[in-house]
Amino acid sequence: MTIDIDDMLGTAPAKKRRKARSSRGPLHDLLTRALPDFLHSRDGVCDLDRLADALEMTRQGVYKWMKPGRANRVPATKVDEIVKLSKNQKKGGRSFVPATREDFWQFLS
């Protein structure tokens, strides 16, 4: 076991703060609206890492749908899974409307 004297004395430099997450574009905005159970509590945008886990995909697989400078694209099979997840959301309140396949038409690949 390694003991760090700075940690013990409380003199270790403060850890870098995590950069606040922001929207990665129109597809991320749609996912944020459609999946309130997947929102970051601090940042209020869809947590793409949690979405990747729910879709049984790699994180890179989800992030590549929203690469900067490229059109946002999602495979049709994944759209169906996202719509199913959206219908099963517990948060969102009375005004929440689950996403439909039609909401994703512009993002289908």
C-alpha positions as a LaTeX table, in Angstrom:
\begin{tabular}{lrrr}
\hline
Residue & $x$ (\AA) & $y$ (\AA) & $z$ (\AA) \\
\hline
Met1 & 0.00 & 0.00 & 0.00 \\
Thr2 & 1.37 & 3.42 & $-0.97$ \\
Ile3 & 0.75 & 6.41 & 1.27 \\
Asp4 & 0.98 & 9.89 & $-0.20$ \\
Ile5 & 2.01 & 12.42 & 2.44 \\
Asp6 & 0.35 & 15.26 & 0.50 \\
Asp7 & $-2.95$ & 13.39 & 0.55 \\
Met8 & $-2.61$ & 12.80 & 4.28 \\
Leu9 & $-1.84$ & 16.45 & 5.02 \\
Gly10 & $-4.38$ & 17.81 & 2.55 \\
Thr11 & $-1.72$ & 19.69 & 0.60 \\
Ala12 & $-2.08$ & 17.81 & $-2.67$ \\
Pro13 & $-2.95$ & 20.06 & $-5.62$ \\
Ala14 & $-6.63$ & 20.28 & $-6.42$ \\
Lys15 & $-7.69$ & 17.87 & $-9.15$ \\
Lys16 & $-8.61$ & 19.38 & $-12.45$ \\
Arg17 & $-12.27$ & 20.08 & $-12.69$ \\
Arg18 & $-14.19$ & 18.11 & $-15.26$ \\
Lys19 & $-15.13$ & 20.23 & $-18.21$ \\
Ala20 & $-18.88$ & 20.83 & $-18.39$ \\
Arg21 & $-20.57$ & 18.79 & $-21.07$ \\
Ser22 & $-22.52$ & 20.52 & $-23.78$ \\
Ser23 & $-24.61$ & 19.49 & $-26.73$ \\
Arg24 & $-22.81$ & 17.80 & $-29.59$ \\
Gly25 & $-25.43$ & 18.97 & $-32.10$ \\
Pro26 & $-29.01$ & 18.30 & $-33.21$ \\
Leu27 & $-28.93$ & 14.53 & $-32.64$ \\
His28 & $-27.60$ & 15.01 & $-29.10$ \\
Asp29 & $-30.35$ & 17.60 & $-28.50$ \\
Leu30 & $-32.96$ & 15.05 & $-29.61$ \\
Leu31 & $-31.48$ & 12.35 & $-27.36$ \\
Thr32 & $-31.48$ & 14.80 & $-24.45$ \\
Arg33 & $-35.18$ & 15.51 & $-24.97$ \\
Ala34 & $-36.10$ & 11.86 & $-25.60$ \\
Leu35 & $-34.19$ & 10.26 & $-22.72$ \\
Pro36 & $-34.65$ & 12.23 & $-19.47$ \\
Asp37 & $-33.49$ & 9.22 & $-17.40$ \\
Phe38 & $-30.09$ & 9.49 & $-19.12$ \\
Leu39 & $-29.36$ & 13.15 & $-18.35$ \\
His40 & $-26.25$ & 14.26 & $-16.50$ \\
Ser41 & $-27.46$ & 15.72 & $-13.22$ \\
Arg42 & $-24.98$ & 18.58 & $-13.42$ \\
Asp43 & $-24.98$ & 19.40 & $-17.12$ \\
Gly44 & $-28.49$ & 18.48 & $-18.24$ \\
Val45 & $-27.48$ & 16.77 & $-21.48$ \\
Cys46 & $-27.78$ & 13.12 & $-22.46$ \\
Asp47 & $-25.02$ & 10.96 & $-21.00$ \\
Leu48 & $-23.73$ & 9.20 & $-24.11$ \\
Asp49 & $-21.66$ & 6.73 & $-22.08$ \\
Arg50 & $-24.78$ & 5.50 & $-20.25$ \\
Leu51 & $-26.68$ & 5.38 & $-23.54$ \\
Ala52 & $-23.92$ & 3.25 & $-25.07$ \\
Asp53 & $-24.18$ & 0.83 & $-22.14$ \\
Ala54 & $-27.98$ & 0.64 & $-22.49$ \\
Leu55 & $-27.65$ & $-0.06$ & $-26.22$ \\
Glu56 & $-24.90$ & $-2.62$ & $-25.58$ \\
Met57 & $-22.49$ & $-0.66$ & $-27.76$ \\
Thr58 & $-19.07$ & 0.81 & $-27.30$ \\
Arg59 & $-18.90$ & 4.45 & $-26.31$ \\
Gln60 & $-16.98$ & 5.16 & $-29.50$ \\
Gly61 & $-19.84$ & 3.67 & $-31.49$ \\
Val62 & $-22.29$ & 6.21 & $-30.06$ \\
Tyr63 & $-19.89$ & 9.15 & $-30.22$ \\
Lys64 & $-19.16$ & 8.53 & $-33.92$ \\
Trp65 & $-22.83$ & 9.28 & $-34.67$ \\
Met66 & $-22.03$ & 12.88 & $-33.71$ \\
Lys67 & $-18.53$ & 13.56 & $-35.00$ \\
Pro68 & $-17.90$ & 17.30 & $-35.38$ \\
Gly69 & $-17.96$ & 18.48 & $-38.98$ \\
Arg70 & $-19.94$ & 15.45 & $-40.21$ \\
Ala71 & $-23.63$ & 14.74 & $-40.64$ \\
Asn72 & $-25.24$ & 13.07 & $-37.61$ \\
Arg73 & $-26.19$ & 9.49 & $-38.55$ \\
Val74 & $-27.75$ & 6.61 & $-36.57$ \\
Pro75 & $-28.38$ & 3.07 & $-37.84$ \\
Ala76 & $-32.11$ & 2.27 & $-38.13$ \\
Thr77 & $-31.82$ & $-0.68$ & $-35.74$ \\
Lys78 & $-30.41$ & 1.61 & $-33.05$ \\
Val79 & $-33.16$ & 4.16 & $-33.65$ \\
Asp80 & $-35.71$ & 1.46 & $-32.83$ \\
Glu81 & $-33.85$ & 0.65 & $-29.59$ \\
Ile82 & $-33.67$ & 4.36 & $-28.64$ \\
Val83 & $-37.41$ & 4.77 & $-29.27$ \\
Lys84 & $-38.07$ & 1.76 & $-27.03$ \\
Leu85 & $-35.87$ & 3.28 & $-24.30$ \\
Ser86 & $-37.71$ & 6.59 & $-24.68$ \\
Lys87 & $-41.08$ & 4.93 & $-24.14$ \\
Asn88 & $-39.80$ & 3.44 & $-20.85$ \\
Gln89 & $-38.51$ & 6.67 & $-19.27$ \\
Lys90 & $-39.54$ & 7.32 & $-15.67$ \\
Lys91 & $-38.48$ & 10.98 & $-15.48$ \\
Gly92 & $-39.81$ & 13.82 & $-17.55$ \\
Gly93 & $-43.13$ & 14.54 & $-15.90$ \\
Arg94 & $-46.54$ & 14.84 & $-17.45$ \\
Ser95 & $-45.37$ & 16.96 & $-20.34$ \\
Phe96 & $-42.87$ & 14.32 & $-21.49$ \\
Val97 & $-43.58$ & 12.89 & $-24.94$ \\
Pro98 & $-41.54$ & 9.81 & $-25.91$ \\
Ala99 & $-39.55$ & 9.94 & $-29.11$ \\
Thr100 & $-40.85$ & 8.25 & $-32.23$ \\
Arg101 & $-39.04$ & 6.80 & $-35.20$ \\
Glu102 & $-40.19$ & 9.82 & $-37.21$ \\
Asp103 & $-38.22$ & 12.12 & $-34.88$ \\
Phe104 & $-35.05$ & 10.47 & $-36.17$ \\
Trp105 & $-35.80$ & 10.46 & $-39.91$ \\
Gln106 & $-33.14$ & 13.09 & $-40.69$ \\
Phe107 & $-30.51$ & 11.07 & $-38.80$ \\
Leu108 & $-31.14$ & 7.62 & $-40.31$ \\
Ser109 & $-28.18$ & 6.06 & $-42.06$ \\
\hline
\end{tabular}
